[in-house]
Amino acid sequence: MMAPVAEIQETLLLLIQSFDQIGALDLEDEEQVEQLEALQLLQEEWKGRLDELGLKDAASHPQIETLLQAAYQSGLEAGAKLEAFKGEISAQFAKLQEGQRMKNAYNQAYNSSEGYFIDDKK
């Protein structure tokens, strides 16, 4: 059981490192958003690997438990950063939509560009 514990520890450390890297990203930069996507894909792989190694069975091991707590905390911090960025983007999008709505309210398009004059006296 020692080999899986060492592999679980190594995988948990990689997971923690990826959460920390996500927390350090500048999400305003498009290249770093691509890096975020790559990190998230790696995280999914590592989570699958942890399931294969039997993380649930090894979770009571003191070192694994400590790493799980650290991973959980790092995940919360990275998640909070992503949620804050999502809120910023949503606010900017709402402003854009409001501006578009206001523009459309004053720039009504006419249905017909031609008009007719009817003279009753003719």
C-alpha positions as CSV (number, residue, x, y, z in Angstrom):
1,M,0.0,0.0,0.0
2,M,3.0,2.3,0.3
3,A,3.5,2.7,-3.4
4,P,-0.1,4.0,-4.0
5,V,0.2,6.4,-1.1
6,A,3.4,7.9,-2.6
7,E,1.6,8.1,-6.0
8,I,-1.4,9.7,-4.4
9,Q,0.8,12.2,-2.6
10,E,2.6,13.1,-5.8
11,T,-0.7,13.5,-7.7
12,L,-2.2,15.6,-4.9
13,L,0.8,17.9,-5.0
14,L,0.4,18.3,-8.7
15,L,-3.2,19.2,-8.2
16,I,-2.4,21.7,-5.5
17,Q,0.3,23.2,-7.7
18,S,-2.3,23.6,-10.5
19,F,-4.7,25.4,-8.2
20,D,-1.9,27.7,-7.2
21,Q,-1.1,28.4,-10.9
22,I,-4.7,29.1,-11.6
23,G,-4.7,31.6,-8.7
24,A,-1.7,33.4,-10.2
25,L,-3.2,33.7,-13.7
26,D,-4.1,37.1,-15.1
27,L,-7.4,36.2,-16.7
28,E,-7.5,39.5,-18.6
29,D,-4.8,38.1,-20.9
30,E,-6.3,35.7,-23.6
31,E,-3.2,33.5,-23.6
32,Q,-3.5,32.9,-19.9
33,V,-7.2,32.0,-20.4
34,E,-5.9,29.3,-22.7
35,Q,-3.5,28.2,-20.0
36,L,-6.4,28.1,-17.6
37,E,-8.2,25.6,-19.9
38,A,-5.1,23.5,-20.1
39,L,-4.7,23.4,-16.3
40,Q,-8.3,22.5,-15.9
41,L,-7.9,19.6,-18.3
42,L,-4.8,18.4,-16.3
43,Q,-6.8,18.6,-13.1
44,E,-9.5,16.3,-14.5
45,E,-6.8,13.8,-15.5
46,W,-5.2,14.0,-12.0
47,K,-8.6,13.6,-10.3
48,G,-9.2,10.5,-12.4
49,R,-5.8,9.2,-11.5
50,L,-6.6,9.7,-7.8
51,D,-9.7,7.7,-8.2
52,E,-7.8,4.9,-9.9
53,L,-5.2,4.9,-7.1
54,G,-7.9,4.5,-4.5
55,L,-7.8,7.9,-2.8
56,K,-11.0,7.1,-0.8
57,D,-9.2,4.1,0.8
58,A,-6.1,6.1,1.6
59,A,-7.8,9.3,2.8
60,S,-7.3,8.3,6.4
61,H,-3.5,8.2,6.0
62,P,-2.2,11.3,8.0
63,Q,-0.1,12.7,5.1
64,I,-2.8,12.2,2.6
65,E,-5.3,13.9,4.8
66,T,-3.1,16.9,5.2
67,L,-2.6,17.1,1.4
68,L,-6.3,16.8,0.9
69,Q,-7.0,19.7,3.2
70,A,-4.4,21.7,1.4
71,A,-5.9,20.8,-2.0
72,Y,-9.3,21.7,-0.8
73,Q,-8.1,25.1,0.5
74,S,-6.2,25.8,-2.8
75,G,-9.3,24.8,-4.8
76,L,-11.4,27.2,-2.8
77,E,-9.0,30.1,-3.4
78,A,-8.8,29.4,-7.1
79,G,-12.6,29.0,-7.3
80,A,-13.1,32.3,-5.6
81,K,-10.8,34.0,-8.1
82,L,-12.6,32.5,-11.0
83,E,-16.0,33.5,-9.6
84,A,-14.8,37.1,-9.0
85,F,-13.6,37.2,-12.6
86,K,-16.9,35.8,-13.8
87,G,-18.7,38.5,-11.9
88,E,-16.6,41.2,-13.5
89,I,-17.3,39.8,-17.0
90,S,-21.0,39.5,-16.3
91,A,-21.1,43.1,-15.1
92,Q,-19.3,44.3,-18.2
93,F,-21.6,42.3,-20.4
94,A,-24.7,43.8,-18.6
95,K,-23.4,47.3,-19.3
96,L,-22.9,46.4,-23.0
97,Q,-26.4,45.1,-23.2
98,E,-27.9,48.1,-21.5
99,G,-26.0,50.4,-23.9
100,Q,-27.2,48.5,-26.9
101,R,-30.8,48.7,-25.5
102,M,-30.5,52.4,-25.0
103,K,-29.0,52.9,-28.5
104,N,-31.9,50.9,-30.0
105,A,-34.5,52.9,-28.1
106,Y,-33.3,56.2,-29.8
107,N,-32.5,54.7,-33.2
108,Q,-35.8,53.3,-34.3
109,A,-35.7,52.1,-37.9
110,Y,-38.7,53.0,-40.0
111,N,-40.7,50.2,-41.6
112,S,-41.1,52.1,-44.9
113,S,-38.9,54.6,-46.6
114,E,-41.6,55.6,-49.0
115,G,-44.7,57.7,-48.2
116,Y,-47.9,58.5,-50.0
117,F,-49.9,61.7,-50.0
118,I,-53.6,61.4,-50.6
119,D,-55.4,64.6,-51.7
120,D,-59.1,64.5,-50.9
121,K,-59.8,67.5,-53.2
122,K,-58.7,65.9,-56.5
